[in-house]
Amino acid sequence: MPKALWIAHVTVTDEAAYGEYAKRATVAITSHGGEFLARGGRYEILEGQERPRNVVARFPSMQAAHDCYYSDAYQEALGFAKGASERDLMLLEESE
């Protein structure tokens, strides 16, 4: 079964609220088998809109990533990100 990537591009507008989101989201993501591959490291934008915070997590499957997003724990965490950031988030199934 192919693994899946959770890819987020974020502009944080409220550091305190977003920090609470990040703390809670980490628990939700790891409890669904997600592991962080990149979190806010150096980047170079080559095309498209720049967002200074970029996060990539790998999940055991597309279903696990989907279930994480819609879980009660992640939805609670997401409440802290809304209004505290501008975000683009996608799930991408890895090639086998």
C-alpha positions as CSV (number, residue, x, y, z in Angstrom):
1,M,0.0,0.0,0.0
2,P,1.5,3.4,-0.9
3,K,2.2,5.9,1.8
4,A,0.9,9.4,1.7
5,L,2.3,12.9,2.2
6,W,0.6,15.7,4.1
7,I,2.0,18.9,2.6
8,A,1.2,22.3,4.2
9,H,2.3,25.8,3.1
10,V,1.6,28.4,5.8
11,T,1.8,32.1,6.5
12,V,1.4,32.5,10.3
13,T,-0.4,35.7,11.3
14,D,-0.8,34.9,15.1
15,E,2.3,33.2,16.6
16,A,0.7,32.3,19.9
17,A,-2.5,30.7,18.5
18,Y,-0.6,29.0,15.8
19,G,1.8,27.6,18.4
20,E,-1.1,26.0,20.2
21,Y,-2.3,24.6,16.9
22,A,1.1,23.1,16.2
23,K,1.3,21.5,19.6
24,R,-2.1,19.9,19.3
25,A,-1.7,18.9,15.6
26,T,1.5,17.1,16.4
27,V,-0.3,14.8,18.8
28,A,-3.1,14.2,16.3
29,I,-0.7,13.5,13.4
30,T,1.6,11.2,15.3
31,S,-1.3,9.3,16.8
32,H,-2.4,8.5,13.2
33,G,1.0,7.1,12.3
34,G,2.3,10.4,10.8
35,E,6.0,11.2,10.9
36,F,7.4,14.7,10.2
37,L,9.9,14.8,7.3
38,A,10.2,18.6,7.2
39,R,9.0,21.3,9.5
40,G,9.7,25.0,8.9
41,G,13.2,24.4,7.5
42,R,15.0,26.3,4.8
43,Y,13.3,26.5,1.5
44,E,13.5,28.2,-1.9
45,I,10.3,29.2,-3.8
46,L,10.7,28.6,-7.5
47,E,7.1,29.1,-8.6
48,G,3.8,30.1,-7.0
49,Q,2.9,31.9,-3.9
50,E,5.4,32.1,-1.1
51,R,4.4,30.8,2.3
52,P,7.3,31.0,4.9
53,R,6.4,27.9,6.9
54,N,6.3,24.5,5.1
55,V,5.5,21.1,6.6
56,V,5.7,17.6,5.2
57,A,4.5,14.6,7.1
58,R,4.4,11.0,5.9
59,F,1.5,8.7,6.8
60,P,1.2,4.9,6.3
61,S,-1.6,5.4,3.8
62,M,-3.8,8.0,2.1
63,Q,-6.6,6.7,4.4
64,A,-4.6,7.3,7.5
65,A,-3.8,10.9,6.4
66,H,-7.5,11.5,5.6
67,D,-8.6,10.0,8.9
68,C,-6.2,12.2,10.8
69,Y,-7.5,15.4,9.1
70,Y,-11.1,14.6,10.0
71,S,-10.3,13.3,13.5
72,D,-11.8,15.1,16.5
73,A,-8.3,15.8,17.8
74,Y,-7.1,17.4,14.6
75,Q,-10.3,19.4,14.1
76,E,-9.9,20.8,17.6
77,A,-6.3,21.7,16.8
78,L,-7.4,23.3,13.5
79,G,-9.6,25.7,15.5
80,F,-6.4,27.4,16.7
81,A,-5.0,27.7,13.1
82,K,-8.1,29.3,11.7
83,G,-7.7,33.1,12.0
84,A,-4.0,32.6,13.0
85,S,-2.7,31.6,9.5
86,E,-3.2,31.4,5.8
87,R,-2.7,27.8,4.7
88,D,-2.7,25.5,1.8
89,L,-2.9,21.8,2.7
90,M,-2.9,18.8,0.5
91,L,-2.6,15.0,0.7
92,L,-0.5,13.3,-1.9
93,E,-0.2,9.6,-2.4
94,E,3.4,8.5,-3.0
95,S,4.3,6.5,-6.1
96,E,4.9,2.8,-5.5
